Amino acid sequence: MSRKLVRPREGRMIAGVCAGLARRFNTSPFMVRLLFLLSLLLPGTQVIVYVVLWVLMPNEDRYLASTQH
């Protein structure tokens, strides 16, 4: 699990949050998306957490540009 938590440019569906989480934890993006969709059936703050991650997780391009200086 050495990869940073970033939103990738490729493989996005909406914002890249699920794809970024899948890449970070070395799992399938499909499984992360499926778990997120299933979690929407339960009461909770899933959508708020998704939006917060969308805001906090940097784009892969921005992260790579900041580490190359």
BELBELZI-V392446 format. One record per residue. N is the residue number from 0. RES is the residue in one small letter. SS is DSSP state (2 for helix, 1 for strand, 0 for the rest). BURIAL is # if it has 24 or more other ideal C-beta (glycine too) atoms within 12 Angstrom, else .. D_CENTER is the distance of its C-alpha to the mean C-alpha in Angstrom with 2 decimals. Layout:
# BELBELZI-V392446
N/RES/SS/BURIAL/D_CENTER  N/RES/SS/BURIAL/D_CENTER
This chain:
# BELBELZI-V392446
0/m/0/./14.38  1/s/0/./15.31  2/r/0/./12.34  3/k/0/./10.82  4/l/0/./7.37  5/v/0/#/6.80  6/r/1/#/5.46  7/p/0/#/8.00  8/r/0/./10.97  9/e/0/./11.79  10/g/0/./10.55  11/r/0/./8.85  12/m/0/./10.24  13/i/0/./9.90  14/a/0/#/7.59  15/g/0/#/5.02  16/v/2/#/2.15  17/c/2/#/3.76  18/a/2/#/4.88  19/g/2/#/3.42  20/l/2/#/4.18  21/a/2/#/6.95  22/r/2/#/8.10  23/r/2/#/8.37  24/f/0/./10.28  25/n/0/./12.03  26/t/0/./11.81  27/s/0/./11.79  28/p/2/#/9.01  29/f/2/./11.90  30/m/2/./12.32  31/v/2/#/8.96  32/r/2/#/9.61  33/l/2/./13.16  34/l/2/./12.74  35/f/2/#/10.94  36/l/2/./13.81  37/l/2/./16.35  38/s/2/./15.38  39/l/0/./16.29  40/l/0/./19.78  41/l/0/./20.12  42/p/0/./21.01  43/g/0/./18.62  44/t/0/./16.19  45/q/2/./13.06  46/v/2/./12.85  47/i/2/./13.57  48/v/2/./10.87  49/y/2/#/8.27  50/v/2/./10.30  51/v/2/./10.65  52/l/2/#/7.07  53/w/2/./7.29  54/v/2/./10.51  55/l/2/./10.07  56/m/0/#/7.35  57/p/0/#/9.69  58/n/1/#/9.87  59/e/2/#/10.78  60/d/2/./14.26  61/r/2/./14.86  62/y/2/./13.91  63/l/2/./16.20  64/a/2/./18.85  65/s/2/./19.03  66/t/2/./19.48  67/q/0/./22.19  68/h/0/./24.64
